[in-house]
Amino acid sequence: QCPWGAPSTTSISCSLADVMSEQLAKELQLEEENAAFPEVVAAAEGPFITGENIDTSSDLMLAQMLQMEFDREYDAQLRREEKKINGDSKVSISFENYRKVHPYDSDSSEDEVDWQDTRHDPYRADKPTTTPRRGFIGKGKDITTKHDEVVCGRKNTARMENFAPEFQVGDGIGMDLKLSNQVFNALKQHAYSEERRSARLHEKKEHSTAEKAVDPKTRLLLYKMVNSGMLETITGCISTGKESVVFHAYGGNATEDKVIPPECAIKVFKTTLNEFKNRDKYIKDDYRFKDRFSKLNPRKIIRMWAEKEMHNLTRMQNAGIPCPQVVILKKHVLVMSFIGQDQVPAPKLKDVTLSSEDMKKAYYQILNMMQQLYRECNLVHADLSEYNMLWHDGKVWLIDVSQSVEPTHPHGLEFLFRDCRNVSQFFQKGGVAEALNERELFNAVSGLNITADNEVDFQAEIEALEKMNEDHVQNHGKKLSTFSSDGDPPIYDE
């Protein structure tokens, strides 16, 4: 068979009469639809319904098409109602608000005014009527001055727009609200107070060290320490207190003049000033910082507080007292050696359960450290308790010495007596029979043989000694190196 031959199947022929009759039927149907729904058919010529490129197999599409047709019929009915009611009247009624037709299907003429353009904006303040330069308008009984209650009320309402954007004043502008001067002044004062309070909160957030968090400036200091190689990484927060937040970090590369321990503790003093307002007594009378102390710049007090702890730790370290080793001080961030192991800090003395032998050993160790602190370091801890003593490697370590002062401080002996009371009460409750009471411990540490029958007289003699030393400073301009005593205090040993 030849591939170029005619195909074997023949198409079914259709007569000309059948073709003409089908076209005639379509034309008749379109004419009937145009006669019945002239406006709907005209509107149906839009881009939404074409009948050729729409997939009518989807129920959603069919529903949308039916809804569109219903909306157009509804809008056509509204137009007929408008035309019937208005007629040739100069005052017309519009049902534009109730129409459902889409913007691209609108058949309204371009000459019609959009109702949205003529609608009154309730949030646009009407300009108050200004009074002339002479201060009043009208004559006789109809005179209205600039002090008129209605005029002042409208002016005050319009002036509420000058408040800060975050201060909500409501929609009284569109209600013709009239505020009296008393109410407006109270609102204005409240708006200014809220604005200042918001500014203070923002400043506090940007320049404060919150609980378990640091401000951007402190975070930058920590980043610099890590980037310089001094610290390898900062793992997280290990302790929080009233004055500071302590973080754990792994030490980095050692330098020529600094030996960085494998694990470090970063003590960040909180820059919120609430905790330092009542603690200036520890630093303003300290001769080392007396000339630099100023309440006018409280943020410097915090840096001095960190510097004070660094100097006190250095004294203790030179005397051989177990305490953290200072690595570096940057403003209010103090880096020290970590007392603990593998990110686990050493427990406080109040949280550890010791045997009777270890408890007795800890007591004598603390007694010797208090004597060393007083004699060799010339310091008084001023906040010594079981909360500031750690138990690590079978011995007691002293921490938190930022408030420590010298015995010649105007309140140094009072602080020492308070430390002795805390230590005595803790070890007496712990079952140490050899524990001295607070008065005996005070005499043992200070070497001042104060004899008094009761605690009130004992404290009175302490205050007298402090007063004597303070008078000597005022008269001679220098401190007494030590208080008068009958020899060095005895060293207690187990």
Phi, psi and omega in degrees: 000141180278128180293342180268011181283175180286149179293150183285327181276139180249138179287148180284125181283147180237136183283155179294331181291323179293320179295316182294322181292325179291315177296322179296323179295320179295318179296320178295322180295318179295322178296319178296319179294321178294325179288325184279315182233077183293317184286323181293320180293323179294322179286334182287353180278007181288185184282350185280315183242119177240333180086348182247320184255017180254129177274106183272011178280345180272132178293325179296317179296319178297320180294319178296320178296316178296320179296321178296318179295321179295318179297321180292320177295321179295318178294323177297320178295321178296322179295320178295322179294318177301315182294324180290320183283316184288311181063231179258015184289148178285333177264116185252153177248134182242137173257028185298328182293337186261001181283151183244002184290148179284157185302322183280354178256003184292134179257008182291149183287158181287343181283342181289146180271131180293132182293334180291333180285332183264354182290140181285130179273113183289344182266001177263118185288131174287137180292125181293147179293125182272142177273150181292175184296334180285350172094003180204161175229158180085176181221153174064231181288340182268014182290140179228119181265174179289349178265010180299141185298318182291316181296314180295322180297317179292322177297316179297322178295319179291328181285351177294341179293343180280355178291167180298149182299327182283353178269109184280125180251002178079192182250035181290345181293320180278359182255011184055048180282141181240111181264134176286163180298323180296314180293318181296318179296322178294318178295320180295317180295321178293322179295318178294320179296317179295324179294318178292322179295320178296321178294321179294319179296320179294318179295321179293323179292323183281335187236030182230155175254108184272185180295121178059026180213160181233155179278169184301323181292319177294321179298324178294321177298318179293321178299319180296322178295322179287317182292329179284350180091358178295320177243141179279311179200154176253119188276318181163184183277136180242343181199145176229147179215187180292327188253339189207167173235133184249129179245153175261143180211154175264134182290152181258220184279136178283149178254184183292322184254358183227133174254113184266123180292161180299322179237137183235155173244126180256114180260112180256112179286131182295132179270003169287131192272000185296321185281348184256356183293324183259012183245014181288346180293339180281343188237332186288334179261004176279122186298336181290334184234008186296320183286339182262354184282134178205126178287345181288338179233079187292339180290333175291333178298322181293319177295321177294327178297316177294320179295324179297318178294322179297315180295319180294320177295323179296318176299314181295321180294321178293332179275355179085015178281131179299114181201166177296146179270130181285132177258304181198155176235125176234102180057249181255019179245118181247123179258126182228172173288151185268126177268097183157198181205137176055051177067003179259112182290153176296141183289153174288158182296334180283340184260352183258144178258114183252152174286171182297323178293315178295325179295318178293320178297317179296323181295312180293328177294317179295322179298316178294322179294322177296321178291319176297319181298323182281318187275309187273318182272346182056047182225155169238129185300317176075354175208041184278124177198179179293348178279339183247022176233129181254150177250112184212134179056037175074019177211170184264138177241137179265136177226174174057072180246023181293332181267002182295141182230171176276156180299335179279003175299146181305337177237020185297316181291327175297317178296321179295318179296324177293320176298317180297322178296316180296317181293315182297314181296321182294313184282333174293321175290332179282358175093017177274108184290332182278001184293129178281157174282176189295326181287318178295321179293324178297315179293326180291325182279314187273336185079005178272110182279076179275123180252117178212145183282332182225173185289328181295313179294326180296314179292328178296320178291324176298315179296326178293319177296318178295321179294320179297317179293322179293320177295323179296322179295318181291326184276322186250350177074016178212163183269156168283130184298315176218157175284154180294130181214167180265056179103174180289150178294146181289150177264118180272137178227154181291000000 
